Amino acid sequence: MNTGYMHPVLAEASLPISIPSCHCREMLQYQILSNVGQILRQGWFKGSNIYISTRMLPKGQRFLLRIVCNDQVLHEGRFETMVD
């Protein structure tokens, strides 16, 4: 995962995602799921890079991020929000 440069304020509340091997020409869907599988946030984007805001997620908890294209999971990984 390539993070590149991020503004410090954005970096503390964003999850940078880079999908270099994405050949999907359709819109990609991201989903943020709780540890019990409930979808907390989802949205759509086009391209191979996106910054997903984590500002409104509970602090100090683990989540699953899933990137989907045409019902195929392209990326799945866990992350944890920081405690202030």
C-alpha positions as a printed Julia matrix, in Angstrom:
84×3 Matrix{Float64}:
   0.0    0.0     0.0
   1.49   3.33   -1.05
   0.66   6.29    1.15
   2.55   9.12   -0.57
   2.29  12.63    0.91
  -0.65  13.56    3.08
  -1.45  16.78    4.88
  -0.91  16.11    8.64
  -4.52  16.95    9.56
  -5.85  14.6     6.88
  -3.38  11.87    7.82
  -4.69  11.55   11.36
  -8.24  10.87   10.21
  -7.86   9.24    6.79
  -7.01   5.84    5.44
  -4.98   6.1     2.2
  -5.63   3.24   -0.22
  -3.71   2.49   -3.4
  -4.71  -0.38   -5.67
  -1.96  -0.55   -8.33
  -3.13  -3.79   -9.96
  -6.73  -2.71  -10.47
  -7.92  -3.31  -14.03
 -11.58  -2.76  -13.18
 -13.08  -0.06  -15.39
 -16.23   0.08  -13.27
 -16.7    2.08  -10.1
 -15.05   0.48   -7.08
 -16.95   0.13   -3.83
 -15.36   0.48   -0.41
 -16.92  -0.93    2.74
 -15.85  -0.43    6.35
 -17.17  -3.25    8.5
 -17.3   -3.67   12.27
 -15.76  -6.69   13.98
 -19.18  -8.42   13.81
 -19.53  -7.86   10.04
 -21.92  -4.9    10.1
 -21.28  -2.37    7.3
 -20.61   0.96    9.03
 -19.7    3.0     5.95
 -19.62   2.41    2.24
 -19.1    4.45   -0.86
 -17.93   4.39   -4.45
 -14.85   5.71   -6.24
 -13.1    5.46   -9.58
  -9.37   5.09  -10.06
  -6.66   3.41   -8.06
  -6.18   5.86   -5.16
  -8.58   7.07   -2.49
  -8.46   8.62    0.98
 -11.23   7.28    3.18
 -12.13   9.42    6.18
 -12.09   7.6     9.51
 -12.98  10.69   11.54
 -16.52   9.54   12.39
 -15.55   5.99   13.38
 -15.22   5.05   17.07
 -11.67   5.51   18.38
  -9.45   2.61   19.45
 -11.43  -0.07   17.62
 -10.54  -2.49   14.83
 -12.34  -2.49   11.49
 -12.25  -4.38    8.22
 -11.81  -2.46    4.98
 -13.03  -4.17    1.82
 -12.63  -2.91   -1.77
 -15.02  -4.57   -4.23
 -15.44  -4.46   -8.03
 -18.2   -6.4    -9.8
 -18.85  -8.48   -6.66
 -15.16  -9.48   -6.54
 -13.09  -8.51   -3.49
  -9.92  -6.73   -4.69
  -8.53  -5.81   -1.29
  -9.39  -6.7     2.29
  -7.47  -5.61    5.34
  -7.86  -4.7     8.99
  -7.05  -1.34   10.53
  -7.45   0.25   13.93
  -8.46   3.83   14.68
  -6.15   5.76   16.98
  -7.17   6.89   20.44
  -6.85  10.67   20.94
